[in-house]
């Protein structure tokens, strides 16, 4: 038997009572208003980095006025006559090629070493050695660029000139880039690659380490439960799950390598040419701007060209870092890397 109370119904002819609208919650209204106010106040702060990048680009455009922009500006020839007797040619592609020759091998070496460091700290090492290795890796990021440059020029350059370069030419001279004449004093593209590799490792190792740590434990435990070894879990589970973050780390490291100026300018040799091998001195776009800036103030044409070079470098850094953010799956937050803490 159903013992539920019957629902009261209105008598015949009586109207159904109209529901009274609830009074607005004053606290909820105030909270919503404050939330909107905080959103309006935070929007300019959130747009501040984009505004700063736009301001830098606008200043470079105004100062350069794109006076040298033309077919010759994108060529591989560079010639500057301070006397003005002959027309100057500023080929930015020459420096872009040199930047790629130095930054490419440095990024490849740094990415491999950073991945090994990340796997060791996340998977294999106990907590105490893992924290120690992480601390030591992070300390590399705090060393100023000028310290790397002096260390490379004073300590490493003589060793590279007497030992490293002859040894590499003896074993790998049959490969392109490893044969040919050696540089005097050890300075050149090879030493710049070595210095850049050390400087890129902290940022790539940090991003790779966090990407591997963010892999869900359920995936790792499922792989181990199926009988896979720790290395098989790393190779088939962790690396695949974290591949977007790993590619993001590679692109961020590339931006760091392309934009470095102080340390590279001190060890690369400052020779305006496409190097026939890795031992020959050359120059990157960032390092050329660095060591030509003092004399450029006496020659307006050269200063204008350097401003245009800086604009090209800014565009390359923005593209590389945006690609890194897109590859990692994060929001398109621009991180302009490069320069030196001189």
C-alpha positions in Angstrom: 0.0 0.0 0.0 1.3 3.4 -0.9 1.6 5.5 2.3 2.8 8.6 0.7 0.9 11.8 1.4 -1.2 13.0 -1.5 0.0 16.2 -3.2 -2.3 19.0 -2.4 -4.1 20.4 -5.4 -5.7 23.8 -5.7 -9.5 23.8 -5.3 -11.7 24.1 -8.3 -11.7 27.7 -9.5 -8.7 28.7 -7.5 -5.6 29.9 -9.3 -2.2 28.5 -8.9 0.0 30.8 -6.7 2.5 32.7 -8.7 6.1 31.9 -7.5 7.8 34.8 -5.9 11.1 35.6 -7.6 14.1 35.1 -5.3 15.8 38.3 -4.2 19.3 38.7 -5.7 22.1 37.6 -3.5 24.0 40.8 -2.7 27.2 39.0 -1.8 27.2 37.0 -5.0 26.6 40.2 -7.0 29.4 42.0 -5.2 31.7 39.0 -5.8 30.9 39.0 -9.5 31.6 42.7 -9.7 34.9 42.4 -7.9 35.9 39.5 -10.2 35.1 41.6 -13.3 37.1 44.5 -11.8 40.1 42.2 -11.1 39.8 40.9 -14.7 39.9 44.4 -16.1 42.8 45.4 -13.9 44.8 42.2 -14.7 44.3 42.5 -18.5 46.9 45.3 -18.9 49.3 43.4 -16.7 48.9 40.2 -18.8 49.4 42.2 -22.0 52.5 43.9 -20.7 55.0 41.4 -22.2 53.3 41.6 -25.6 53.4 45.4 -25.3 57.1 45.4 -24.5 57.9 43.2 -27.5 55.8 45.5 -29.7 57.5 48.5 -28.3 61.0 47.0 -29.0 60.0 46.1 -32.6 58.5 49.6 -33.1 61.7 51.3 -31.9 63.8 49.1 -34.2 61.6 49.8 -37.1 61.7 53.6 -36.5 65.5 53.7 -36.0 66.3 51.6 -39.1 63.4 52.8 -41.3 64.3 49.7 -43.4 66.8 51.8 -45.3 68.9 48.8 -46.5 66.0 46.5 -47.1 66.2 45.0 -50.6 67.6 42.0 -52.5 71.2 42.7 -51.5 70.2 42.8 -47.8 69.1 39.1 -47.9 72.2 38.0 -49.8 75.4 36.3 -48.6 77.8 39.2 -49.3 78.9 41.8 -46.7 81.0 44.8 -47.4 81.2 48.0 -45.5 83.4 51.0 -46.6 83.8 53.5 -43.7 85.0 56.2 -46.1 81.9 55.9 -48.2 83.8 55.7 -51.4 82.1 52.5 -52.4 78.5 51.4 -51.8 78.2 49.1 -48.7 76.4 45.8 -48.9 74.9 44.3 -45.8 74.0 40.6 -46.4 72.2 39.3 -43.4 71.9 35.8 -44.7 75.7 35.4 -44.3 75.3 35.8 -40.5 72.2 33.7 -40.4 74.1 30.8 -42.1 76.9 31.2 -39.6 74.4 31.2 -36.7 72.8 28.0 -38.0 76.3 26.3 -38.3 77.0 27.1 -34.7 73.6 26.8 -33.1 72.6 23.5 -34.9 75.4 21.2 -33.6 75.2 22.9 -30.1 71.5 22.3 -29.9 71.9 18.7 -31.0 74.5 18.0 -28.4 72.6 19.9 -25.7 69.4 18.1 -26.4 70.9 14.7 -26.1 72.8 15.5 -22.9 69.7 17.2 -21.4 67.5 14.2 -22.2 70.0 11.9 -20.5 70.1 14.2 -17.5 66.3 14.4 -17.3 65.9 10.6 -17.6 68.5 10.0 -14.9 67.0 12.4 -12.4 63.4 11.3 -13.0 63.8 7.6 -13.4 67.1 6.0 -12.3 68.8 8.1 -9.6 67.7 8.0 -5.9 66.2 11.2 -4.5 69.4 12.6 -3.0 71.6 12.2 -6.1 68.7 13.4 -8.3 68.4 16.6 -6.3 72.2 17.2 -6.4 72.3 16.7 -10.2 69.3 19.0 -10.6 71.0 21.7 -8.4 74.3 21.5 -10.3 72.4 21.7 -13.7 70.5 24.7 -12.5 73.7 26.4 -11.3 74.9 26.5 -14.9 72.1 28.9 -15.8 73.3 31.4 -13.2 76.8 31.8 -14.6 77.1 35.1 -16.5 77.8 34.9 -20.2 81.1 36.8 -19.9 82.4 34.2 -17.5 81.8 31.5 -20.1 83.5 33.6 -22.7 86.6 34.3 -20.6 86.8 30.7 -19.5 86.6 29.6 -23.1 89.1 32.1 -24.4 91.7 31.7 -21.7 91.4 28.1 -20.7 89.7 26.1 -23.5 91.1 27.9 -26.6 94.7 26.8 -26.1 93.6 23.2 -25.4 91.4 23.2 -28.5 94.2 24.5 -30.6 96.8 22.0 -29.5 94.8 18.9 -28.7 91.0 18.9 -29.5 91.2 20.2 -33.1 94.1 18.0 -34.3 92.5 14.9 -32.6 89.1 15.5 -34.3 90.7 16.1 -37.6 92.7 12.9 -37.3 89.7 10.7 -36.5 86.9 12.6 -38.3 88.7 14.4 -41.1 86.9 12.4 -43.7 83.6 13.9 -42.7 82.5 17.3 -44.1 83.4 20.1 -41.7 86.1 18.2 -39.8 88.9 18.3 -42.4 91.0 21.2 -43.6 93.3 23.7 -41.8 93.2 24.3 -38.1 92.6 27.7 -36.6 95.3 29.7 -34.8 94.9 29.8 -31.1 92.0 27.4 -30.9 89.2 30.0 -31.4 86.6 29.3 -34.0 83.2 27.7 -34.6 84.1 24.5 -32.7 84.9 26.3 -29.5 81.7 28.4 -29.9 79.7 25.2 -30.3 81.2 23.7 -27.1 80.4 26.9 -25.1 76.9 27.1 -26.4 76.2 23.5 -25.6 77.0 24.1 -21.9 74.9 27.3 -21.9 71.8 25.6 -23.5 71.8 22.6 -21.3 70.1 24.2 -18.2 67.0 25.4 -20.0 66.5 22.2 -22.1 67.2 19.9 -19.1 64.7 21.8 -16.9 61.9 21.6 -19.4 62.5 18.0 -20.3 62.7 17.0 -16.6 59.4 18.6 -15.8 57.8 17.0 -18.9 58.9 13.5 -17.9 57.7 14.1 -14.3 54.3 15.2 -15.5 53.7 11.8 -17.2 50.8 10.1 -15.3 51.9 7.4 -12.9 49.1 5.2 -14.1 50.8 4.8 -17.5 54.1 4.1 -15.9 52.7 1.5 -13.5 50.7 -0.1 -16.2 53.9 -0.6 -18.3 55.7 -2.1 -15.4 52.8 -4.4 -14.6 52.9 -5.7 -18.1 56.5 -6.8 -17.5 58.4 -4.0 -19.3 61.8 -3.0 -18.0 62.3 0.6 -16.7 64.1 1.5 -19.9 61.3 0.1 -22.0 58.8 2.1 -20.0 61.0 5.2 -20.6 61.3 4.6 -24.3 57.7 3.5 -25.0 55.7 5.3 -22.4 57.4 8.3 -20.9 59.0 9.7 -24.1 55.8 9.2 -26.1 53.6 10.8 -23.5 56.0 13.7 -23.0 57.0 14.3 -26.6 55.3 17.6 -26.9 57.2 19.0 -23.9 60.4 17.6 -25.1 60.0 19.3 -28.5 59.2 22.5 -26.7 62.4 22.2 -24.8 64.4 21.8 -28.1 62.8 24.9 -29.6 63.5 27.0 -26.5 67.1 25.8 -26.5 67.4 26.8 -30.1 66.2 30.3 -29.3 68.8 30.5 -26.5 71.6 29.3 -28.8 70.7 31.7 -31.6 70.4 34.8 -29.3 73.6 34.3 -27.3 76.1 37.1 -28.1 78.7 37.8 -25.4 80.2 34.4 -24.9 80.1 33.5 -28.6 81.7 36.8 -29.6 84.7 36.1 -27.3 85.5 32.6 -28.7 84.3 32.4 -32.3 87.1 34.5 -33.8 85.0 37.4 -35.4 85.7 36.5 -39.0 83.0 37.6 -41.5 82.8 34.5 -43.7 81.1 31.1 -44.1 83.6 28.8 -42.4 84.9 25.9 -44.6 85.2 23.7 -41.5 84.4 23.8 -37.8 87.8 25.0 -36.9 87.7 28.3 -38.9 86.7 31.5 -37.1 83.3 33.0 -38.1 80.6 35.1 -36.6 76.9 34.8 -35.7 74.3 37.4 -36.1 74.1 38.2 -32.4 77.8 38.3 -31.9 78.4 40.5 -34.9 75.9 43.1 -33.5 77.7 42.9 -30.1 81.3 43.5 -31.2 80.4 46.1 -34.0 78.1 48.3 -31.8 80.9 50.5 -30.5 82.3 51.5 -33.9 78.8 51.8 -35.3 78.1 54.9 -33.4 80.7 56.7 -35.6 79.2 55.4 -38.8 75.4 56.1 -39.2 75.1 53.6 -42.1 76.6 50.8 -40.1 74.3 51.7 -37.1 71.3 51.5 -39.3 72.4 48.1 -40.6 72.9 46.8 -37.1 69.4 48.0 -36.2 68.0 46.0 -39.1 70.1 43.0 -38.1 68.6 43.3 -34.6 65.1 43.4 -36.0 65.8 40.2 -38.0 67.2 38.6 -34.9 64.1 39.6 -32.9 61.9 38.1 -35.6 63.8 34.8 -35.6 63.7 34.6 -31.8 60.0 35.2 -31.7 59.3 32.6 -34.3 61.5 30.0 -32.6 59.9 30.6 -29.2 56.4 30.6 -30.5 57.1 27.3 -32.3 58.5 26.0 -29.0 55.3 27.0 -27.1 53.1 25.5 -29.8 55.1 22.2 -29.8 54.9 21.9 -26.0 51.1 22.4 -26.1 51.2 25.5 -23.9 49.7 28.9 -24.4 51.5 31.1 -26.9 53.5 33.0 -24.4 56.5 34.7 -26.0 59.8 34.2 -24.3 62.5 36.2 -26.0 65.8 34.5 -25.2 69.3 35.5 -26.0 71.7 38.2 -25.1 74.0 37.8 -22.3 74.2 38.7 -18.6 77.5 40.4 -19.2 
